[in-house]
Amino acid sequence: MMDEGIEVPRDILEAWAGVAHSARLMTDVLHQIGEPMPGSNLAQVNAVYPAERGSDWSRGYLTSALEHLEFWGDHVAPLKFHPEQKVRHTFRPTQTLSRAAIESSSHAIWVLDARTAEECTRRHLSFVVHDFEEQKKAAVGQEPKTALAKRRADLVSKIGPLFTEDDVKRAPGYMDLVKQAAAVVVVKGAGTFDAEAAERLWRASAGSAHGKRWPSHELQIVVPRDEFLPGQFNTTQMPDPEAITSITELAASFTSYAVLRFADYSGYEPQLSNILEQAAARLSSKITRRPDL
């Protein structure tokens, strides 16, 4: 346990505030995106299986990502604060919240990166099938398990003209989703972390959430103190600000790209500039200005 700390440099604090404000901005944008426009890709996806609409599921992934990022942002860069307020930055919560945002937004990116509405539909339905299966595993008692098995069977029977059961029975795992999302975001110029870098950051964040030892060494500043046994030292450990910056910026880049892609696939691209302008104006009106800047 340690009581010491270090003051976070101004440039790093500004980067963290940028992540927080990005999440707030994208939340506003998402709220402005309504029902998919007629003829849009997501309208076509919804028409294939209206019982589990692709637009609703995609919005759910994005809402999840933004809720996690905004929760972190409200701690690190609150919109209103007392002049003497101090924020204590801890190690695992930042990594865990960022990981959740990365995983959620990666789902949306994989679905919405499809080149055709048909492929978008197939990817969406593979997540629906997987979701049913996970819910069935968690269900208590035979009745809900039977109901979920029926929902899955109904889905397979109704998508028959377009897809077989084999087409939708497997969805990518988290690691593949994260690496694919990173590749997409880099190619689109919306991020700087390639698949290899994203994998390492994701693995470290997952290890942090699970209490693994190696992330606590690699993602923190560790200072040896007194030697209490031969070769054994008490230490002071503090989160490495650069590690916080990397994982939060990865999460923000994934989430921002996914929200804008959702707007495009929903048919809102023509008015997107105006939507962003309105969101930025609302956010600017809420931010407390620092008197020392």
Phi and psi restraints in degrees (value plus and minus 20) as a CYANA .aco file:
   2 MET   PHI    -159.2  -119.2
   2 MET   PSI     127.4   167.4
   3 ASP   PHI    -126.2   -86.2
   3 ASP   PSI     -35.2     4.8
   4 GLU   PHI     -89.9   -49.9
   4 GLU   PSI     143.9   183.9
   5 GLY   PHI    -178.8  -138.8
   5 GLY   PSI     152.5   192.5
   6 ILE   PHI    -147.5  -107.5
   6 ILE   PSI     129.4   169.4
   7 GLU   PHI     -97.0   -57.0
   7 GLU   PSI     112.3   152.3
   8 VAL   PHI     -97.4   -57.4
   8 VAL   PSI     110.4   150.4
   9 PRO   PHI     -79.1   -39.1
   9 PRO   PSI     130.8   170.8
  10 ARG   PHI     -78.1   -38.1
  10 ARG   PSI     -62.5   -22.5
  11 ASP   PHI     -84.6   -44.6
  11 ASP   PSI     -53.2   -13.2
  12 ILE   PHI     -93.4   -53.4
  12 ILE   PSI     -61.3   -21.3
  13 LEU   PHI     -78.5   -38.5
  13 LEU   PSI     -58.8   -18.8
  14 GLU   PHI     -86.8   -46.8
  14 GLU   PSI     -56.2   -16.2
  15 ALA   PHI     -85.1   -45.1
  15 ALA   PSI     -60.4   -20.4
  16 TRP   PHI     -86.5   -46.5
  16 TRP   PSI     -61.0   -21.0
  17 ALA   PHI     -82.2   -42.2
  17 ALA   PSI     -55.4   -15.4
  18 GLY   PHI     -81.8   -41.8
  18 GLY   PSI     -59.8   -19.8
  19 VAL   PHI     -84.6   -44.6
  19 VAL   PSI     -65.8   -25.8
  20 ALA   PHI     -80.4   -40.4
  20 ALA   PSI     -66.0   -26.0
  21 HIS   PHI     -89.6   -49.6
  21 HIS   PSI     -52.8   -12.8
  22 SER   PHI     -81.1   -41.1
  22 SER   PSI     -62.9   -22.9
  23 ALA   PHI     -83.8   -43.8
  23 ALA   PSI     -61.7   -21.7
  24 ARG   PHI     -85.2   -45.2
  24 ARG   PSI     -61.3   -21.3
  25 LEU   PHI     -83.0   -43.0
  25 LEU   PSI     -65.8   -25.8
  26 MET   PHI     -89.1   -49.1
  26 MET   PSI     -50.0   -10.0
  27 THR   PHI     -83.5   -43.5
  27 THR   PSI     -63.4   -23.4
  28 ASP   PHI     -82.7   -42.7
  28 ASP   PSI     -65.1   -25.1
  29 VAL   PHI     -78.9   -38.9
  29 VAL   PSI     -66.0   -26.0
  30 LEU   PHI     -81.1   -41.1
  30 LEU   PSI     -58.6   -18.6
  31 HIS   PHI     -84.5   -44.5
  31 HIS   PSI     -47.6    -7.6
  32 GLN   PHI    -102.8   -62.8
  32 GLN   PSI     -33.1     6.9
  33 ILE   PHI    -107.3   -67.3
  33 ILE   PSI      90.5   130.5
  34 GLY   PHI    -111.0   -71.0
  34 GLY   PSI    -165.4  -125.4
  35 GLU   PHI     -81.2   -41.2
  35 GLU   PSI     125.1   165.1
  36 PRO   PHI     -76.0   -36.0
  36 PRO   PSI     117.5   157.5
  37 MET   PHI     -86.9   -46.9
  37 MET   PSI     126.7   166.7
  38 PRO   PHI     -73.4   -33.4
  38 PRO   PSI     112.6   152.6
  39 GLY   PHI      66.0   106.0
  39 GLY   PSI     -29.7    10.3
  40 SER   PHI     -90.0   -50.0
  40 SER   PSI     144.1   184.1
  41 ASN   PHI     -78.0   -38.0
  41 ASN   PSI     -64.7   -24.7
  42 LEU   PHI     -91.3   -51.3
  42 LEU   PSI     -48.0    -8.0
  43 ALA   PHI     -84.1   -44.1
  43 ALA   PSI     -59.4   -19.4
  44 GLN   PHI     -87.2   -47.2
  44 GLN   PSI     -59.7   -19.7
  45 VAL   PHI     -83.1   -43.1
  45 VAL   PSI     -64.9   -24.9
  46 ASN   PHI     -80.1   -40.1
  46 ASN   PSI     -54.7   -14.7
  47 ALA   PHI     -88.7   -48.7
  47 ALA   PSI     -45.6    -5.6
  48 VAL   PHI     -89.5   -49.5
  48 VAL   PSI     -63.8   -23.8
  49 TYR   PHI    -163.2  -123.2
  49 TYR   PSI      61.6   101.6
  50 PRO   PHI     -81.3   -41.3
  50 PRO   PSI     -41.6    -1.6
  51 ALA   PHI     -85.1   -45.1
  51 ALA   PSI     -47.9    -7.9
  52 GLU   PHI    -155.0  -115.0
  52 GLU   PSI      63.5   103.5
  53 ARG   PHI     -90.6   -50.6
  53 ARG   PSI     112.8   152.8
  54 GLY   PHI     -81.3   -41.3
  54 GLY   PSI     -54.8   -14.8
  55 SER   PHI     -85.9   -45.9
  55 SER   PSI     -58.3   -18.3
  56 ASP   PHI     -87.6   -47.6
  56 ASP   PSI     -63.1   -23.1
  57 TRP   PHI     -85.0   -45.0
  57 TRP   PSI     -63.4   -23.4
  58 SER   PHI     -83.2   -43.2
  58 SER   PSI     -61.7   -21.7
  59 ARG   PHI     -81.3   -41.3
  59 ARG   PSI     -56.7   -16.7
  60 GLY   PHI     -83.1   -43.1
  60 GLY   PSI     -62.7   -22.7
  61 TYR   PHI     -80.2   -40.2
  61 TYR   PSI     -63.9   -23.9
  62 LEU   PHI     -88.6   -48.6
  62 LEU   PSI     -60.3   -20.3
  63 THR   PHI     -81.4   -41.4
  63 THR   PSI     -61.8   -21.8
  64 SER   PHI     -79.7   -39.7
  64 SER   PSI     -69.3   -29.3
  65 ALA   PHI     -79.3   -39.3
  65 ALA   PSI     -64.9   -24.9
  66 LEU   PHI     -89.9   -49.9
  66 LEU   PSI     -56.3   -16.3
  67 GLU   PHI     -81.2   -41.2
  67 GLU   PSI     -62.1   -22.1
  68 HIS   PHI     -86.2   -46.2
  68 HIS   PSI     -64.3   -24.3
  69 LEU   PHI     -87.6   -47.6
  69 LEU   PSI     -59.2   -19.2
  70 GLU   PHI     -87.8   -47.8
  70 GLU   PSI     -55.9   -15.9
  71 PHE   PHI     -79.7   -39.7
  71 PHE   PSI     -65.4   -25.4
  72 TRP   PHI     -85.5   -45.5
  72 TRP   PSI     -63.3   -23.3
  73 GLY   PHI     -82.5   -42.5
  73 GLY   PSI     -56.2   -16.2
  74 ASP   PHI     -88.0   -48.0
  74 ASP   PSI     -44.1    -4.1
  75 HIS   PHI    -101.4   -61.4
  75 HIS   PSI     -63.9   -23.9
  76 VAL   PHI    -103.5   -63.5
  76 VAL   PSI     -60.8   -20.8
  77 ALA   PHI    -156.9  -116.9
  77 ALA   PSI      49.0    89.0
  78 PRO   PHI     -83.5   -43.5
  78 PRO   PSI     129.7   169.7
  79 LEU   PHI     -89.0   -49.0
  79 LEU   PSI     -51.0   -11.0
  80 LYS   PHI    -145.2  -105.2
  80 LYS   PSI     115.2   155.2
  81 PHE   PHI    -173.0  -133.0
  81 PHE   PSI     136.6   176.6
  82 HIS   PHI    -101.0   -61.0
  82 HIS   PSI     123.0   163.0
  83 PRO   PHI     -75.2   -35.2
  83 PRO   PSI     -50.0   -10.0
  84 GLU   PHI    -117.1   -77.1
  84 GLU   PSI     -12.7    27.3
  85 GLN   PHI     -85.4   -45.4
  85 GLN   PSI     116.6   156.6
  86 LYS   PHI    -141.2  -101.2
  86 LYS   PSI     124.4   164.4
  87 VAL   PHI    -133.3   -93.3
  87 VAL   PSI     108.1   148.1
  88 ARG   PHI    -116.5   -76.5
  88 ARG   PSI      97.6   137.6
  89 HIS   PHI    -113.7   -73.7
  89 HIS   PSI     100.9   140.9
  90 THR   PHI    -126.2   -86.2
  90 THR   PSI     148.3   188.3
  91 PHE   PHI     -98.6   -58.6
  91 PHE   PSI     -81.5   -41.5
  92 ARG   PHI     -93.6   -53.6
  92 ARG   PSI     -58.5   -18.5
  93 PRO   PHI     -77.3   -37.3
  93 PRO   PSI     -61.5   -21.5
  94 THR   PHI     -82.2   -42.2
  94 THR   PSI     -65.5   -25.5
  95 GLN   PHI     -83.7   -43.7
  95 GLN   PSI     -60.8   -20.8
  96 THR   PHI     -89.8   -49.8
  96 THR   PSI     -65.1   -25.1
  97 LEU   PHI     -84.8   -44.8
  97 LEU   PSI     -60.2   -20.2
  98 SER   PHI     -85.8   -45.8
  98 SER   PSI     -61.4   -21.4
  99 ARG   PHI     -78.4   -38.4
  99 ARG   PSI     -64.6   -24.6
 100 ALA   PHI     -81.2   -41.2
 100 ALA   PSI     -60.9   -20.9
 101 ALA   PHI     -86.1   -46.1
 101 ALA   PSI     -59.3   -19.3
 102 ILE   PHI     -83.5   -43.5
 102 ILE   PSI     -66.6   -26.6
 103 GLU   PHI     -86.1   -46.1
 103 GLU   PSI     -63.0   -23.0
 104 SER   PHI     -83.5   -43.5
 104 SER   PSI     -69.0   -29.0
 105 SER   PHI     -88.1   -48.1
 105 SER   PSI     -49.2    -9.2
 106 SER   PHI     -83.0   -43.0
 106 SER   PSI     -55.3   -15.3
 107 HIS   PHI     -79.8   -39.8
 107 HIS   PSI     -68.6   -28.6
 108 ALA   PHI     -84.2   -44.2
 108 ALA   PSI     -60.8   -20.8
 109 ILE   PHI     -82.7   -42.7
 109 ILE   PSI     -63.4   -23.4
 110 TRP   PHI     -82.8   -42.8
 110 TRP   PSI     -62.8   -22.8
 111 VAL   PHI     -86.4   -46.4
 111 VAL   PSI     -67.2   -27.2
 112 LEU   PHI    -104.0   -64.0
 112 LEU   PSI     -28.6    11.4
 113 ASP   PHI    -104.1   -64.1
 113 ASP   PSI     -23.9    16.1
 114 ALA   PHI     -78.9   -38.9
 114 ALA   PSI     123.4   163.4
 115 ARG   PHI     -99.1   -59.1
 115 ARG   PSI     -39.3     0.7
 116 THR   PHI    -150.9  -110.9
 116 THR   PSI     139.0   179.0
 117 ALA   PHI     -83.6   -43.6
 117 ALA   PSI     -53.1   -13.1
 118 GLU   PHI     -85.0   -45.0
 118 GLU   PSI     -65.1   -25.1
 119 GLU   PHI     -88.4   -48.4
 119 GLU   PSI     -56.4   -16.4
 120 CYS   PHI     -78.8   -38.8
 120 CYS   PSI     -62.0   -22.0
 121 THR   PHI     -83.8   -43.8
 121 THR   PSI     -64.9   -24.9
 122 ARG   PHI     -80.4   -40.4
 122 ARG   PSI     -64.8   -24.8
 123 ARG   PHI     -84.4   -44.4
 123 ARG   PSI     -63.2   -23.2
 124 HIS   PHI     -79.4   -39.4
 124 HIS   PSI     -66.7   -26.7
 125 LEU   PHI     -87.0   -47.0
 125 LEU   PSI     -49.5    -9.5
 126 SER   PHI     -85.6   -45.6
 126 SER   PSI     -53.7   -13.7
 127 PHE   PHI     -91.4   -51.4
 127 PHE   PSI     -56.5   -16.5
 128 VAL   PHI     -81.7   -41.7
 128 VAL   PSI     -67.7   -27.7
 129 VAL   PHI     -80.2   -40.2
 129 VAL   PSI     -65.2   -25.2
 130 HIS   PHI     -82.0   -42.0
 130 HIS   PSI     -59.4   -19.4
 131 ASP   PHI     -83.1   -43.1
 131 ASP   PSI     -63.8   -23.8
 132 PHE   PHI     -78.0   -38.0
 132 PHE   PSI     -63.3   -23.3
 133 GLU   PHI     -86.0   -46.0
 133 GLU   PSI     -60.7   -20.7
 134 GLU   PHI     -87.0   -47.0
 134 GLU   PSI     -60.3   -20.3
 135 GLN   PHI     -85.3   -45.3
 135 GLN   PSI     -57.1   -17.1
 136 LYS   PHI     -84.0   -44.0
 136 LYS   PSI     -61.3   -21.3
 137 LYS   PHI     -82.6   -42.6
 137 LYS   PSI     -53.9   -13.9
 138 ALA   PHI    -105.9   -65.9
 138 ALA   PSI     -33.5     6.5
 139 ALA   PHI     -86.5   -46.5
 139 ALA   PSI     126.8   166.8
 140 VAL   PHI    -128.1   -88.1
 140 VAL   PSI     101.4   141.4
 141 GLY   PHI      75.5   115.5
 141 GLY   PSI     138.7   178.7
 142 GLN   PHI     -95.8   -55.8
 142 GLN   PSI     -52.6   -12.6
 143 GLU   PHI     -79.5   -39.5
 143 GLU   PSI     -71.7   -31.7
 144 PRO   PHI     -85.9   -45.9
 144 PRO   PSI     -51.2   -11.2
 145 LYS   PHI     -85.1   -45.1
 145 LYS   PSI     -61.2   -21.2
 146 THR   PHI     -85.6   -45.6
 146 THR   PSI     -61.1   -21.1
 147 ALA   PHI     -83.5   -43.5
 147 ALA   PSI     -59.5   -19.5
 148 LEU   PHI     -90.4   -50.4
 148 LEU   PSI     -56.6   -16.6
 149 ALA   PHI     -83.4   -43.4
 149 ALA   PSI     -56.9   -16.9
 150 LYS   PHI     -87.9   -47.9
 150 LYS   PSI     -61.3   -21.3
 151 ARG   PHI     -79.3   -39.3
 151 ARG   PSI     -61.2   -21.2
 152 ARG   PHI     -85.6   -45.6
 152 ARG   PSI     -63.9   -23.9
 153 ALA   PHI     -84.6   -44.6
 153 ALA   PSI     -59.4   -19.4
 154 ASP   PHI     -82.1   -42.1
 154 ASP   PSI     -61.9   -21.9
 155 LEU   PHI     -80.8   -40.8
 155 LEU   PSI     -69.0   -29.0
 156 VAL   PHI     -80.6   -40.6
 156 VAL   PSI     -59.6   -19.6
 157 SER   PHI     -89.4   -49.4
 157 SER   PSI     -53.6   -13.6
 158 LYS   PHI    -104.0   -64.0
 158 LYS   PSI     -38.4     1.6
 159 ILE   PHI    -116.8   -76.8
 159 ILE   PSI     -15.0    25.0
 160 GLY   PHI     -68.0   -28.0
 160 GLY   PSI     -63.6   -23.6
 161 PRO   PHI     -80.2   -40.2
 161 PRO   PSI     -47.4    -7.4
 162 LEU   PHI    -123.3   -83.3
 162 LEU   PSI     -60.6   -20.6
 163 PHE   PHI    -154.7  -114.7
 163 PHE   PSI     131.2   171.2
 164 THR   PHI    -113.8   -73.8
 164 THR   PSI     149.8   189.8
 165 GLU   PHI     -81.5   -41.5
 165 GLU   PSI     -57.3   -17.3
 166 ASP   PHI     -82.2   -42.2
 166 ASP   PSI     -50.1   -10.1
 167 ASP   PHI     -85.4   -45.4
 167 ASP   PSI     -47.9    -7.9
 168 VAL   PHI    -141.5  -101.5
 168 VAL   PSI     -13.3    26.7
 169 LYS   PHI    -105.6   -65.6
 169 LYS   PSI     -29.5    10.5
 170 ARG   PHI    -147.4  -107.4
 170 ARG   PSI     111.0   151.0
 171 ALA   PHI    -136.6   -96.6
 171 ALA   PSI     131.6   171.6
 172 PRO   PHI     -82.8   -42.8
 172 PRO   PSI     131.0   171.0
 173 GLY   PHI     -98.0   -58.0
 173 GLY   PSI     152.8   192.8
 174 TYR   PHI     -78.3   -38.3
 174 TYR   PSI     -63.5   -23.5
 175 MET   PHI     -82.7   -42.7
 175 MET   PSI     -64.9   -24.9
 176 ASP   PHI     -83.7   -43.7
 176 ASP   PSI     -60.3   -20.3
 177 LEU   PHI     -81.4   -41.4
 177 LEU   PSI     -64.4   -24.4
 178 VAL   PHI     -84.7   -44.7
 178 VAL   PSI     -64.2   -24.2
 179 LYS   PHI     -86.6   -46.6
 179 LYS   PSI     -60.8   -20.8
 180 GLN   PHI     -85.5   -45.5
 180 GLN   PSI     -61.1   -21.1
 181 ALA   PHI     -82.6   -42.6
 181 ALA   PSI     -62.5   -22.5
 182 ALA   PHI     -80.6   -40.6
 182 ALA   PSI     -63.1   -23.1
 183 ALA   PHI     -81.8   -41.8
 183 ALA   PSI     -61.6   -21.6
 184 VAL   PHI     -85.5   -45.5
 184 VAL   PSI     -68.0   -28.0
 185 VAL   PHI     -84.2   -44.2
 185 VAL   PSI     -58.4   -18.4
 186 VAL   PHI     -86.5   -46.5
 186 VAL   PSI     -66.1   -26.1
 187 VAL   PHI     -80.2   -40.2
 187 VAL   PSI     -57.8   -17.8
 188 LYS   PHI     -98.8   -58.8
 188 LYS   PSI     -21.8    18.2
 189 GLY   PHI      54.7    94.7
 189 GLY   PSI      -0.2    39.8
 190 ALA   PHI    -123.1   -83.1
 190 ALA   PSI     -15.3    24.7
 191 GLY   PHI    -183.1  -143.1
 191 GLY   PSI     149.1   189.1
 192 THR   PHI    -140.6  -100.6
 192 THR   PSI     -18.6    21.4
 193 PHE   PHI    -118.6   -78.6
 193 PHE   PSI      98.4   138.4
 194 ASP   PHI     -98.8   -58.8
 194 ASP   PSI     160.0   200.0
 195 ALA   PHI     -81.2   -41.2
 195 ALA   PSI     -59.7   -19.7
 196 GLU   PHI     -85.6   -45.6
 196 GLU   PSI     -64.5   -24.5
 197 ALA   PHI     -85.5   -45.5
 197 ALA   PSI     -60.8   -20.8
 198 ALA   PHI     -83.8   -43.8
 198 ALA   PSI     -59.4   -19.4
 199 GLU   PHI     -81.5   -41.5
 199 GLU   PSI     -65.5   -25.5
 200 ARG   PHI     -83.2   -43.2
 200 ARG   PSI     -65.1   -25.1
 201 LEU   PHI     -83.2   -43.2
 201 LEU   PSI     -60.9   -20.9
 202 TRP   PHI     -85.8   -45.8
 202 TRP   PSI     -64.0   -24.0
 203 ARG   PHI     -81.3   -41.3
 203 ARG   PSI     -61.1   -21.1
 204 ALA   PHI     -86.2   -46.2
 204 ALA   PSI     -59.3   -19.3
 205 SER   PHI     -88.3   -48.3
 205 SER   PSI     -58.9   -18.9
 206 ALA   PHI     -84.8   -44.8
 206 ALA   PSI     -63.5   -23.5
 207 GLY   PHI     -82.1   -42.1
 207 GLY   PSI     -57.2   -17.2
 208 SER   PHI     -82.5   -42.5
 208 SER   PSI     -64.9   -24.9
 209 ALA   PHI     -83.4   -43.4
 209 ALA   PSI     -49.2    -9.2
 210 HIS   PHI    -114.5   -74.5
 210 HIS   PSI     -16.8    23.2
 211 GLY   PHI      57.1    97.1
 211 GLY   PSI       0.5    40.5
 212 LYS   PHI     -86.3   -46.3
 212 LYS   PSI     135.8   175.8
 213 ARG   PHI     -97.4   -57.4
 213 ARG   PSI     -63.6   -23.6
 214 TRP   PHI     -83.7   -43.7
 214 TRP   PSI     -58.1   -18.1
 215 PRO   PHI     -84.7   -44.7
 215 PRO   PSI     -50.8   -10.8
 216 SER   PHI     -87.0   -47.0
 216 SER   PSI     -43.4    -3.4
 217 HIS   PHI    -107.4   -67.4
 217 HIS   PSI     -64.3   -24.3
 218 GLU   PHI     -98.0   -58.0
 218 GLU   PSI     -45.1    -5.1
 219 LEU   PHI    -125.3   -85.3
 219 LEU   PSI     -10.8    29.2
 220 GLN   PHI    -149.4  -109.4
 220 GLN   PSI     139.9   179.9
 221 ILE   PHI    -108.8   -68.8
 221 ILE   PSI      97.3   137.3
 222 VAL   PHI    -131.4   -91.4
 222 VAL   PSI     100.8   140.8
 223 VAL   PHI    -136.8   -96.8
 223 VAL   PSI      94.7   134.7
 224 PRO   PHI     -83.4   -43.4
 224 PRO   PSI     125.8   165.8
 225 ARG   PHI    -142.7  -102.7
 225 ARG   PSI    -145.4  -105.4
 226 ASP   PHI     -98.1   -58.1
 226 ASP   PSI     128.7   168.7
 227 GLU   PHI    -109.8   -69.8
 227 GLU   PSI      89.1   129.1
 228 PHE   PHI    -113.4   -73.4
 228 PHE   PSI     -39.7     0.3
 229 LEU   PHI    -162.0  -122.0
 229 LEU   PSI     139.1   179.1
 230 PRO   PHI     -74.4   -34.4
 230 PRO   PSI      96.8   136.8
 231 GLY   PHI      59.5    99.5
 231 GLY   PSI     -18.5    21.5
 232 GLN   PHI    -135.4   -95.4
 232 GLN   PSI     106.3   146.3
 233 PHE   PHI    -144.0  -104.0
 233 PHE   PSI     119.8   159.8
 234 ASN   PHI     -89.2   -49.2
 234 ASN   PSI     130.3   170.3
 235 THR   PHI    -154.5  -114.5
 235 THR   PSI     137.1   177.1
 236 THR   PHI    -124.0   -84.0
 236 THR   PSI     108.6   148.6
 237 GLN   PHI    -144.3  -104.3
 237 GLN   PSI     112.4   152.4
 238 MET   PHI    -154.7  -114.7
 238 MET   PSI     122.6   162.6
 239 PRO   PHI     -77.4   -37.4
 239 PRO   PSI     116.0   156.0
 240 ASP   PHI     -96.0   -56.0
 240 ASP   PSI      96.7   136.7
 241 PRO   PHI     -76.6   -36.6
 241 PRO   PSI     -54.5   -14.5
 242 GLU   PHI     -85.8   -45.8
 242 GLU   PSI     -56.3   -16.3
 243 ALA   PHI     -86.4   -46.4
 243 ALA   PSI     -58.9   -18.9
 244 ILE   PHI     -83.2   -43.2
 244 ILE   PSI     -63.4   -23.4
 245 THR   PHI     -80.2   -40.2
 245 THR   PSI     -65.1   -25.1
 246 SER   PHI     -82.3   -42.3
 246 SER   PSI     -69.1   -29.1
 247 ILE   PHI     -91.0   -51.0
 247 ILE   PSI     -56.8   -16.8
 248 THR   PHI     -92.7   -52.7
 248 THR   PSI     -56.0   -16.0
 249 GLU   PHI     -90.1   -50.1
 249 GLU   PSI     -53.9   -13.9
 250 LEU   PHI     -82.0   -42.0
 250 LEU   PSI     -67.5   -27.5
 251 ALA   PHI     -81.4   -41.4
 251 ALA   PSI     -62.3   -22.3
 252 ALA   PHI     -86.9   -46.9
 252 ALA   PSI     -59.0   -19.0
 253 SER   PHI     -87.0   -47.0
 253 SER   PSI     -61.6   -21.6
 254 PHE   PHI     -81.0   -41.0
 254 PHE   PSI     -68.6   -28.6
 255 THR   PHI     -87.9   -47.9
 255 THR   PSI     -63.5   -23.5
 256 SER   PHI     -82.7   -42.7
 256 SER   PSI     -64.6   -24.6
 257 TYR   PHI     -80.9   -40.9
 257 TYR   PSI     -63.9   -23.9
 258 ALA   PHI     -83.9   -43.9
 258 ALA   PSI     -60.6   -20.6
 259 VAL   PHI     -83.6   -43.6
 259 VAL   PSI     -64.1   -24.1
 260 LEU   PHI     -87.8   -47.8
 260 LEU   PSI     -55.1   -15.1
 261 ARG   PHI     -86.8   -46.8
 261 ARG   PSI     -58.4   -18.4
 262 PHE   PHI     -81.9   -41.9
 262 PHE   PSI     -62.8   -22.8
 263 ALA   PHI     -80.5   -40.5
 263 ALA   PSI     -63.8   -23.8
 264 ASP   PHI     -83.6   -43.6
 264 ASP   PSI     -68.0   -28.0
 265 TYR   PHI     -88.4   -48.4
 265 TYR   PSI     -39.7     0.3
 266 SER   PHI    -107.8   -67.8
 266 SER   PSI     -22.6    17.4
 267 GLY   PHI      68.4   108.4
 267 GLY   PSI      -0.9    39.1
 268 TYR   PHI    -122.2   -82.2
 268 TYR   PSI      -8.3    31.7
 269 GLU   PHI     -78.3   -38.3
 269 GLU   PSI     -60.4   -20.4
 270 PRO   PHI     -79.9   -39.9
 270 PRO   PSI     -53.6   -13.6
 271 GLN   PHI    -124.0   -84.0
 271 GLN   PSI      -8.7    31.3
 272 LEU   PHI     -84.7   -44.7
 272 LEU   PSI     -58.4   -18.4
 273 SER   PHI     -80.1   -40.1
 273 SER   PSI     -62.0   -22.0
 274 ASN   PHI     -87.9   -47.9
 274 ASN   PSI     -58.8   -18.8
 275 ILE   PHI     -81.1   -41.1
 275 ILE   PSI     -65.9   -25.9
 276 LEU   PHI     -84.1   -44.1
 276 LEU   PSI     -60.0   -20.0
 277 GLU   PHI     -83.2   -43.2
 277 GLU   PSI     -63.9   -23.9
 278 GLN   PHI     -84.9   -44.9
 278 GLN   PSI     -62.4   -22.4
 279 ALA   PHI     -83.0   -43.0
 279 ALA   PSI     -62.0   -22.0
 280 ALA   PHI     -84.8   -44.8
 280 ALA   PSI     -59.1   -19.1
 281 ALA   PHI     -85.5   -45.5
 281 ALA   PSI     -62.2   -22.2
 282 ARG   PHI     -84.8   -44.8
 282 ARG   PSI     -62.0   -22.0
 283 LEU   PHI     -84.5   -44.5
 283 LEU   PSI     -64.0   -24.0
 284 SER   PHI     -79.6   -39.6
 284 SER   PSI     -55.1   -15.1
 285 SER   PHI     -91.6   -51.6
 285 SER   PSI     -36.4     3.6
 286 LYS   PHI    -118.7   -78.7
 286 LYS   PSI     -36.0     4.0
 287 ILE   PHI     -97.8   -57.8
 287 ILE   PSI     110.7   150.7
 288 THR   PHI     -97.6   -57.6
 288 THR   PSI     104.7   144.7
 289 ARG   PHI    -103.0   -63.0
 289 ARG   PSI     115.3   155.3
 290 ARG   PHI     -96.2   -56.2
 290 ARG   PSI     110.4   150.4
 291 PRO   PHI     -89.9   -49.9
 291 PRO   PSI     -37.9     2.1
 292 ASP   PHI    -112.1   -72.1
 292 ASP   PSI     -14.9    25.1
